[in-house]
Amino acid sequence: MILRRIARLLVGLMGFGFIFLAILAYRLGLDKNPAWGSSRIALFVFGLTALAVCFWSEAIALLTPGFRGVAGAWQKGVSAPVQGLIRRLERLQIVQRILALAENLRSLPGARGLSRLGRLKSILLSLAALAGIAVFYWWVVTSGQWTVWPTATSYYDKLADAFLHGQVSLLEKPSFELLSLKDPYDLQERLESGASYPSDVSLYQGKFFVYWGPAPALIFLAIKNLAPLALNDAFLVIGFCFGALLWMGLLFISMSRRFFSKSPGGRLFVFLLTAGVTIPIPYLLARPGTYEASIAGGQFFLLAALTFIFWGLKEDRVRKKWLVLGSVGIILAAGTRISLAFALLFLSFMVVFYLLREQVTVREKLVNLFVFTFPQALGAVLLLFYNFLRFDSLWEFGMRYALSVTHMPKSAPYFLHTANILPNLYLYLFRLPEFTAEFPFLSVPWVDASTWPFLIRLPPYYYYSEPVAGLVVLAPVVLFAWFAYRRAIVEIAAFKKTPAATSSHKQASFTFQTWWLVTLCGLAGIICITVLMFFASTMRYMMDFVPLLVLLSFFGDWMAAQETLPRRSSRWGRRILFLVACFVTILAGLLLSMSGPNNHLLNNNPVLYETLGRFFDRFLGL
């Protein structure tokens, strides 16, 4: 009891301290800007939250008389008459007759047709959602011009050309001015020399290389073998984003039918809309370059691998062809987005763990393990050999030698560092966007030196130069992934407590649903940690983990809906909150698609931008 009081006192003091610092930050010299920025607002909100936690019981005691009065009025004016009406209906047996009639209708020959009609309606709604999202993607990429594609980067096209010529370095050669610099990785030296060079490529031994994964270039290589075309990286971005959405939809349907024994119905429609336009997808489409192609490609192959693995691990037996395709998807994901490597290793480990627990013969286990691990082993050897051909090292992927804004060789020790977690956590979760009363109403502010709360100290070489805002406001649906993580923790705890008297007890307690839930949660968690530890921050990096969090949010919401809650109002309250979170996520994605990085719609299609602005002004009466 004493410890609880001390804890409440500390939380209350912390809340008062946060509010005090937020109000007096400028006068105390902690904030150079007299206006309230997002950092001070966030600090003030944290303070209010701490006070609410501290004085929760007092607030409830203060408000209880009012609640009792409202409850009494409700009981007397609404609840009692309704209950009386229900009792009269029960005496007349009207409810029982309606239920009997419904049961008789279910047994009629046409009832199955009505059920099929409902499924057809669900399919048509889902196809309409996919078609609408495809049109939306095309509209964002072309800035509403439909036939005019952006002049984005084409590094994957250049890498495919290099492969056609039998080399791993780009065909473009470094200039003499660049090679003559004492330190070509220093931005100031490059600017002073006036040397020309392609941005963000790797320079090593007098040659240019691409440090992004080579797998997307193989797609362009296949196309170029059919026709000598100049290809835009924007093609990859829109294809990978839409393809990733298709894989998510297929996986969502498969999970629904297997775990909940029913068609997803209207949930699939809401899922596709939410997953299709959630941040940061509009940002990738608004600036469809090589960076975005690599990130979207990593998600495309990762989600494909997850879908194939899910199909391959059936309850009765293992489908080897799907396991092979899942293994290929894993290595292609690594060959596109190498930062996913830790998560992909975890995924492979979990699949091997599941295969080892299968109740089959030793020979069958070995065959299953071979068909799953061999494609990955072969792909890993080829990827490491590709590194050796470029940088004389199996483990060097080229980022260390990139010609970037920061000095990459000096930044290398901080590429993945725990000191980067706190600033990235603030940006990706809590930083507020900018709201305005004018079209497009919502935008993401740029990160600069005034962005950071005084409690955050940036580590050396931490890089920030792009707009970033947090998911709590822009995509609140991901917060519902907590239900999935909570369920995973409960399942793991139950598994550990299961008596180990016989192996069959443990086997029965560890179901496929438990394994799959733990796998998805671990996969998303490892990717989140990797992104948080990275030495730079930008909106597009959210694409590494947001799709999985959205999938877990819907999965967790569905599992929570199966739980028996004490009150029906609790179930409805959670359901309404979830739908509101989906709506806010969709709305934020749509609005940010019209602002995007660098106001792409205003710059590329000002006529359409002004037309939309006038329309919303008239519609909202502004």
C-alpha positions in Angstrom: 0.0 0.0 0.0 2.8 2.4 0.9 4.7 1.6 -2.3 1.5 2.3 -4.3 1.1 5.7 -2.7 4.8 6.5 -3.3 4.4 5.5 -7.0 1.3 7.6 -7.3 3.1 10.6 -5.7 6.0 10.2 -8.1 3.7 9.9 -11.1 1.8 13.0 -10.0 5.0 15.0 -9.5 6.2 13.9 -12.9 3.0 15.1 -14.4 3.2 18.5 -12.7 6.8 18.7 -13.8 6.0 18.0 -17.4 3.2 20.6 -17.5 5.4 23.2 -15.7 8.2 22.6 -18.2 5.8 22.8 -21.2 4.4 26.1 -20.0 7.7 27.8 -19.0 10.0 26.2 -21.5 10.6 29.4 -23.4 11.2 31.5 -20.2 13.5 28.9 -18.8 15.6 28.9 -22.0 14.7 25.3 -22.8 12.9 26.2 -26.1 14.1 29.0 -28.4 10.7 29.3 -30.0 8.1 31.3 -28.0 5.3 29.6 -29.9 4.0 26.2 -28.8 5.5 23.6 -31.0 4.7 19.9 -31.3 7.3 19.0 -28.7 5.8 21.3 -26.0 2.3 20.1 -26.8 3.4 16.5 -26.5 5.1 17.2 -23.2 1.9 18.9 -21.9 -0.2 16.0 -23.0 2.2 13.6 -21.2 1.8 15.7 -18.1 -2.0 15.6 -18.2 -1.9 11.8 -18.8 0.4 11.3 -15.8 -2.0 13.4 -13.6 -5.0 11.5 -14.9 -3.3 8.2 -13.9 -2.3 9.6 -10.5 -5.7 11.0 -9.5 -7.9 8.5 -11.3 -9.5 7.2 -8.2 -10.2 10.7 -6.8 -11.7 11.7 -10.2 -14.0 8.7 -10.2 -15.1 9.3 -6.6 -15.8 13.0 -7.5 -17.8 12.1 -10.6 -19.6 9.0 -9.1 -22.6 11.0 -7.8 -23.2 12.5 -11.2 -22.8 9.2 -12.9 -25.3 7.7 -10.4 -27.8 10.4 -11.2 -27.5 9.9 -14.9 -27.8 6.1 -14.4 -30.9 6.6 -12.3 -32.5 8.8 -14.9 -31.6 6.3 -17.6 -33.0 3.4 -15.5 -36.2 5.2 -14.8 -36.8 6.9 -18.2 -35.4 4.4 -20.7 -34.2 1.1 -19.3 -37.3 0.2 -17.2 -39.8 0.9 -20.0 -37.7 -1.1 -22.5 -37.4 -4.0 -20.1 -41.2 -4.0 -19.5 -41.8 -4.1 -23.2 -39.4 -7.1 -23.5 -41.2 -9.0 -20.8 -44.6 -8.4 -22.5 -43.1 -9.7 -25.8 -41.8 -12.7 -24.0 -45.2 -13.5 -22.5 -46.7 -13.3 -26.0 -43.8 -15.6 -27.2 -43.1 -13.2 -30.1 -39.3 -13.5 -29.8 -39.5 -17.3 -29.8 -41.7 -17.3 -32.9 -39.3 -15.0 -34.7 -36.4 -17.3 -33.9 -38.3 -20.4 -35.0 -39.2 -18.6 -38.3 -35.5 -17.8 -38.9 -34.5 -21.4 -38.2 -37.1 -22.6 -40.7 -35.9 -20.1 -43.3 -32.4 -21.4 -42.9 -33.5 -24.9 -43.9 -35.2 -23.8 -47.1 -33.5 -24.7 -50.4 -33.0 -21.0 -51.3 -31.2 -20.2 -48.1 -27.8 -21.4 -49.4 -28.3 -19.2 -52.4 -28.8 -16.2 -50.1 -25.6 -17.2 -48.3 -23.8 -17.4 -51.6 -25.3 -14.0 -52.5 -23.7 -12.6 -49.3 -20.3 -14.0 -50.2 -20.7 -12.6 -53.8 -21.5 -9.2 -52.3 -18.3 -9.4 -50.1 -16.2 -10.4 -53.1 -17.6 -7.6 -55.3 -16.9 -5.1 -52.5 -13.4 -6.3 -52.1 -12.8 -6.1 -55.9 -14.2 -2.6 -55.9 -11.8 -1.7 -53.1 -8.8 -3.1 -55.0 -9.9 -1.3 -58.2 -10.3 2.0 -56.3 -6.9 1.6 -54.6 -5.2 0.8 -58.0 -6.7 4.0 -59.5 -5.7 6.0 -56.4 -2.1 4.7 -56.7 -1.9 5.7 -60.3 -3.4 9.1 -59.5 -0.8 9.8 -56.8 2.2 8.6 -58.8 1.2 10.7 -61.9 -0.1 13.7 -59.7 -3.5 13.4 -61.3 -2.1 13.7 -64.9 -2.6 10.0 -65.6 -0.3 9.7 -68.6 2.7 11.8 -67.4 5.0 9.8 -65.2 7.4 11.5 -62.8 11.1 11.9 -63.7 12.1 9.7 -60.8 15.4 7.9 -60.3 16.3 5.0 -62.5 19.1 3.2 -60.6 17.5 -0.2 -61.0 17.3 0.4 -64.7 21.0 1.3 -64.7 21.8 -1.8 -62.7 19.9 -4.0 -65.1 21.9 -2.4 -68.0 25.1 -3.3 -66.1 23.9 -6.9 -65.7 23.2 -7.0 -69.4 26.9 -6.0 -70.0 28.1 -8.7 -67.7 29.2 -6.4 -64.8 28.1 -5.5 -61.3 29.3 -1.9 -61.4 27.3 0.8 -63.2 28.2 1.7 -66.8 28.7 5.3 -65.8 32.3 6.1 -64.8 33.4 8.5 -62.0 34.8 11.8 -63.2 38.5 12.7 -62.8 37.6 15.5 -60.4 35.8 13.1 -58.1 38.5 10.5 -58.1 41.2 13.1 -57.5 39.6 14.3 -54.2 41.4 13.5 -51.0 38.2 12.3 -49.4 35.4 11.9 -52.0 33.0 10.8 -49.2 33.1 14.3 -47.7 30.2 16.4 -49.0 32.1 19.8 -48.6 35.0 18.6 -50.7 32.7 17.4 -53.4 30.8 20.7 -53.5 34.0 22.7 -53.6 35.5 20.6 -56.4 32.3 20.9 -58.6 32.6 17.2 -59.4 29.5 15.6 -60.9 28.3 12.3 -59.7 25.0 10.3 -59.3 23.7 10.9 -55.8 23.8 8.1 -53.2 25.7 5.6 -55.2 28.6 3.7 -53.7 32.1 4.6 -54.9 34.7 1.9 -54.5 38.0 1.3 -56.4 37.2 3.9 -59.0 33.7 2.4 -59.9 30.1 3.3 -59.1 27.9 0.6 -57.4 24.3 0.5 -56.2 24.0 -0.4 -52.6 20.3 -1.2 -52.7 19.4 -4.9 -53.1 19.8 -6.3 -56.6 16.5 -8.4 -56.8 14.3 -5.6 -58.4 17.0 -5.2 -61.1 16.5 -8.8 -62.0 12.8 -8.0 -62.9 14.0 -5.1 -65.2 16.7 -7.5 -66.6 14.0 -10.0 -67.6 12.0 -7.2 -69.3 15.1 -5.8 -71.1 15.8 -9.3 -72.5 12.4 -9.1 -74.2 12.6 -5.4 -75.3 15.3 -2.8 -74.9 13.3 -0.3 -72.9 14.3 2.5 -70.5 12.5 1.7 -67.4 11.4 4.0 -64.5 11.8 3.1 -60.9 8.3 4.4 -60.4 7.0 1.3 -62.2 8.5 -0.8 -59.4 7.1 1.3 -56.7 3.5 1.2 -57.8 3.8 -2.5 -58.7 5.3 -3.5 -55.4 2.9 -1.4 -53.3 -0.2 -2.9 -55.1 1.3 -6.3 -55.1 2.0 -6.1 -51.4 -1.6 -5.2 -50.8 -2.8 -8.2 -52.8 -0.6 -10.5 -50.7 -2.0 -8.9 -47.5 -5.5 -9.5 -48.8 -4.8 -13.2 -49.6 -3.2 -13.7 -46.3 -6.0 -12.0 -44.4 -8.6 -14.3 -46.2 -6.6 -17.4 -45.4 -6.1 -16.5 -41.8 -9.8 -15.7 -41.4 -11.0 -19.0 -42.8 -8.5 -21.1 -40.9 -8.6 -19.5 -37.5 -12.2 -18.2 -37.4 -13.9 -20.7 -39.7 -15.7 -18.0 -41.7 -15.3 -15.7 -44.6 -13.9 -12.3 -43.7 -17.0 -10.6 -45.2 -17.1 -6.8 -44.6 -13.9 -6.9 -42.6 -11.9 -7.6 -45.8 -13.3 -4.5 -47.4 -12.3 -2.3 -44.4 -8.9 -4.1 -44.2 -8.1 -3.4 -47.9 -9.0 0.2 -47.6 -7.0 0.7 -44.4 -4.0 -1.2 -45.5 -4.1 0.3 -49.0 -3.9 4.0 -48.1 -2.2 4.0 -44.7 0.9 6.0 -44.1 3.6 5.8 -45.5 2.2 4.4 -48.8 1.1 7.8 -50.1 4.6 9.1 -49.4 6.3 6.3 -51.4 3.9 6.9 -54.3 4.4 10.6 -54.3 8.1 10.3 -54.7 8.6 6.9 -56.4 12.4 6.6 -56.6 14.9 3.9 -56.0 14.7 4.2 -52.2 11.0 3.7 -52.3 11.3 0.8 -54.8 13.7 -1.1 -52.5 11.5 -0.6 -49.4 8.2 -1.5 -51.2 9.9 -4.5 -52.8 11.1 -5.8 -49.5 7.5 -5.8 -48.2 6.2 -7.3 -51.4 8.5 -10.3 -51.2 8.2 -10.6 -47.4 4.4 -10.7 -47.5 4.5 -13.2 -50.4 6.8 -15.4 -48.3 4.4 -15.2 -45.4 1.5 -16.1 -47.6 3.3 -19.1 -49.1 4.4 -20.3 -45.7 0.9 -20.1 -44.3 -0.4 -22.1 -47.3 2.4 -24.6 -46.9 1.9 -25.5 -43.3 -1.4 -27.3 -43.4 -2.7 -29.2 -40.4 -2.7 -32.6 -42.0 0.6 -32.3 -43.9 3.2 -29.9 -45.3 2.7 -28.6 -48.8 6.3 -28.6 -50.1 5.7 -26.5 -53.2 4.5 -23.6 -51.0 7.4 -24.0 -48.7 9.8 -23.7 -51.6 8.1 -20.5 -52.8 8.1 -19.2 -49.3 11.8 -19.8 -49.0 12.4 -18.1 -52.4 10.3 -15.1 -51.1 12.5 -14.8 -48.0 15.8 -14.6 -50.0 14.3 -12.2 -52.5 13.1 -10.0 -49.6 16.7 -10.0 -48.3 18.0 -9.4 -51.8 15.8 -6.3 -52.0 15.9 -4.9 -48.5 18.9 -6.2 -46.6 17.8 -4.4 -43.4 15.1 -7.0 -43.1 17.8 -9.7 -42.7 17.4 -10.1 -38.9 13.6 -10.4 -39.1 13.9 -12.9 -42.0 16.3 -15.0 -40.0 13.8 -15.1 -37.2 11.1 -16.1 -39.7 13.2 -19.0 -41.0 14.0 -20.1 -37.5 10.3 -20.2 -36.6 9.5 -22.3 -39.7 12.3 -24.7 -38.9 11.1 -24.9 -35.3 7.6 -25.7 -36.5 8.8 -28.4 -39.0 10.8 -30.0 -36.2 7.8 -30.3 -34.0 5.7 -32.0 -36.8 4.5 -35.5 -35.8 6.0 -37.2 -38.9 8.8 -39.6 -39.6 12.4 -38.5 -39.4 12.8 -38.9 -43.2 9.8 -36.6 -43.8 11.2 -34.0 -41.4 14.5 -34.0 -43.2 12.8 -33.6 -46.6 10.7 -30.7 -45.4 13.7 -29.0 -43.8 15.7 -29.4 -47.0 13.1 -28.0 -49.4 12.7 -25.0 -47.1 16.3 -24.2 -46.3 18.1 -25.1 -49.6 16.7 -22.1 -51.7 17.6 -19.7 -48.9 21.1 -21.2 -48.5 21.7 -21.0 -52.3 20.3 -17.4 -52.5 22.4 -16.3 -49.5 25.6 -17.7 -51.2 24.8 -15.8 -54.4 24.1 -12.6 -52.5 27.3 -12.8 -50.5 29.3 -13.6 -53.7 27.7 -10.5 -55.3 29.1 -8.5 -52.4 32.5 -10.0 -52.9 32.5 -9.1 -56.6 31.7 -5.5 -55.7 33.6 -4.7 -52.5 36.0 -7.6 -52.0 34.1 -8.6 -48.9 31.3 -11.1 -48.3 29.7 -8.9 -45.7 29.9 -5.5 -47.2 26.7 -4.3 -48.9 28.0 -0.9 -50.0 26.3 1.6 -47.8 29.6 2.4 -46.1 30.9 3.8 -49.4 27.8 5.8 -50.4 28.2 9.4 -51.7 25.6 10.9 -49.4 25.0 14.1 -47.4 26.7 12.6 -44.4 30.2 11.1 -44.3 29.2 7.5 -44.6 32.5 5.8 -43.6 32.6 7.8 -40.4 28.9 7.2 -39.8 29.2 3.4 -40.2 29.6 2.6 -36.5 26.3 4.4 -35.8 24.3 2.7 -38.7 22.6 0.5 -36.1 23.0 1.8 -32.5 20.8 1.9 -29.4 21.4 5.6 -29.1 19.2 6.1 -32.1 16.1 4.5 -30.5 14.8 7.4 -28.5 14.8 10.1 -31.3 13.3 7.6 -33.8 10.7 6.5 -31.3 9.6 10.1 -30.8 9.4 10.8 -34.5 7.7 7.6 -35.6 5.1 7.5 -32.8 4.5 10.8 -31.1 5.5 13.7 -33.3 2.4 15.7 -34.4 1.5 16.6 -37.9 0.4 20.1 -38.9 -3.3 20.9 -39.2 -4.5 23.8 -41.2 -7.9 25.2 -42.1 -6.9 25.3 -45.8 -6.6 22.5 -48.4 -5.1 19.9 -48.0 -5.7 20.4 -44.2 -3.0 18.0 -43.1 0.8 17.9 -43.7 3.9 16.5 -42.2 6.4 19.1 -40.9 10.1 18.9 -41.7 12.5 17.8 -39.0 15.0 20.4 -37.9 17.0 21.4 -34.9 14.0 22.9 -33.2 12.0 19.7 -33.5 13.5 17.8 -30.6 12.3 17.9 -27.0 15.0 19.0 -24.6 15.0 15.5 -23.0 16.3 14.0 -26.2 20.0 14.1 -27.0 20.9 13.2 -30.6 23.8 10.8 -31.0 26.7 11.6 -33.4 26.0 11.4 -37.1 22.3 11.0 -36.6 20.7 12.1 -39.8 17.4 13.9 -40.3 16.4 16.2 -43.2 12.9 15.0 -44.2 9.3 15.4 -42.9 8.3 12.8 -40.3 5.2 12.6 -38.1 4.0 9.9 -35.7 1.7 6.9 -36.2 -0.4 7.7 -33.1 -2.1 10.5 -35.0 -1.7 9.4 -38.6 -2.4 5.7 -38.3 -4.0 5.0 -34.9 -5.2 1.6 -36.2 -1.7 0.2 -35.6 -2.2 0.7 -31.8 -4.7 -2.2 -31.9 -1.8 -4.5 -32.6 -1.6 -4.5 -28.8 -4.4 -7.1 -28.7 -2.3 -9.5 -30.8 0.8 -9.0 -28.7 -1.2 -9.4 -25.5 -2.7 -12.7 -26.8 0.8 -13.8 -27.9 2.1 -13.2 -24.4 -0.8 -15.1 -22.8 -0.3 -18.0 -25.2 3.5 -18.2 -24.5 2.9 -18.1 -20.7 0.3 -20.8 -21.0 2.6 -23.0 -23.1 5.4 -22.6 -20.5 3.0 -23.6 -17.7 1.8 -26.7 -19.5 3.1 -29.8 -17.6 5.9 -31.5 -19.4 5.0 -35.0 -18.2 4.5 -36.0 -21.8 5.4 -34.4 -25.0 1.9 -34.7 -26.2 0.7 -32.2 -23.6 3.1 -29.6 -24.9 2.3 -30.5 -28.5 -1.4 -30.0 -27.9 -0.9 -26.6 -26.1 1.2 -25.3 -29.0 -1.3 -24.9 -31.8 -0.6 -23.5 -35.3 -2.5 -20.4 -34.4 -0.2 -19.8 -31.4 2.9 -20.4 -33.5 1.6 -18.1 -36.3 0.7 -15.3 -33.9 4.1 -15.5 -32.1 5.8 -15.5 -35.5 4.0 -12.4 -36.8 4.5 -10.5 -33.5 8.2 -11.4 -33.4 8.7 -10.5 -37.0 7.0 -7.1 -36.7 8.9 -6.5 -33.4 12.3 -7.2 -34.8 11.7 -5.0 -37.8 10.5 -2.2 -35.5 13.6 -2.5 -33.4 15.8 -2.5 -36.5 14.2 0.7 -37.8 14.4 2.4 -34.4 18.1 1.6 -34.2 18.9 3.0 -37.6 20.9 6.3 -37.7 18.4 8.1 -40.0 14.7 8.9 -40.0 12.2 9.4 -42.8 8.6 8.5 -43.5 9.4 5.8 -46.0 11.1 3.7 -43.4 7.8 3.1 -41.7 6.9 1.0 -44.7 9.2 -1.7 -43.2 6.8 -2.4 -40.3 3.4 -0.7 -40.8 1.9 -3.4 -43.1 2.6 -6.1 -40.6 1.3 -3.9 -37.7 -1.9 -3.3 -39.7 -2.3 -7.0 -40.3 -1.7 -7.7 -36.6 -4.2 -5.0 -35.7 -7.0 -6.6 -37.6 -5.9 -10.1 -36.4 -5.8 -8.9 -32.8 -9.2 -7.1 -33.1 -10.8 -10.3 -34.5 -9.3 -12.4 -31.7 -10.5 -9.8 -29.1 -14.0 -10.1 -30.6 -14.0 -13.8 -29.9 -13.3 -13.2 -26.2 -16.2 -13.1 -23.7 -16.3 -9.6 -22.3 -18.3 -8.9 -19.1 -20.5 -6.3 -20.8 -21.9 -6.0 -24.3 -21.2 -2.3 -24.1 -17.5 -3.1 -23.8 -17.6 -5.1 -27.0 -19.4 -2.4 -28.8 -17.1 0.3 -27.4 -14.0 -1.6 -28.6 -15.6 -2.2 -32.0 -16.5 1.5 -32.4 -13.0 2.6 -31.4 -11.5 0.2 -33.9 -13.7 1.5 -36.8 -12.9 5.1 -35.8 -9.2 4.3 -35.8 -9.6 2.8 -39.3 -11.5 5.8 -40.5 -8.8 8.2 -39.2 -6.0 6.1 -40.7 -7.8 6.2 -44.1 -8.5 9.9 -44.0 -5.0 10.8 -43.0 -3.6 8.7 -45.9 -5.9 10.3 -48.4 -5.1 13.9 -47.2 -1.3 13.3 -47.1 -1.4 11.9 -50.6 -2.3 15.5 -51.7 0.5 17.1 -49.8 3.1 14.5 -49.7 6.8 15.2 -49.5 7.7 18.5 -51.1 4.1 19.3 -52.0 4.3 17.1 -55.1 0.7 17.7 -56.2 1.1 21.5 -56.0 4.4 21.4 -57.9 3.5 18.9 -60.6 -0.1 19.8 -61.2 -1.0 23.2 -59.8 -4.2 23.5 -61.7 -5.6 20.4 -60.2 -4.4 21.4 -56.8 -6.2 24.8 -57.0 -9.3 23.1 -58.3 -9.4 20.7 -55.4 -8.8 23.6 -53.0 -11.7 25.6 -54.4 -14.0 22.4 -54.2 -13.2 21.8 -50.6 -13.7 25.5 -49.7 -17.2 25.4 -51.2 -18.0 22.0 -49.8 -16.9 22.9 -46.3 -18.2 26.5 -46.5 -14.7 28.0 -45.9 
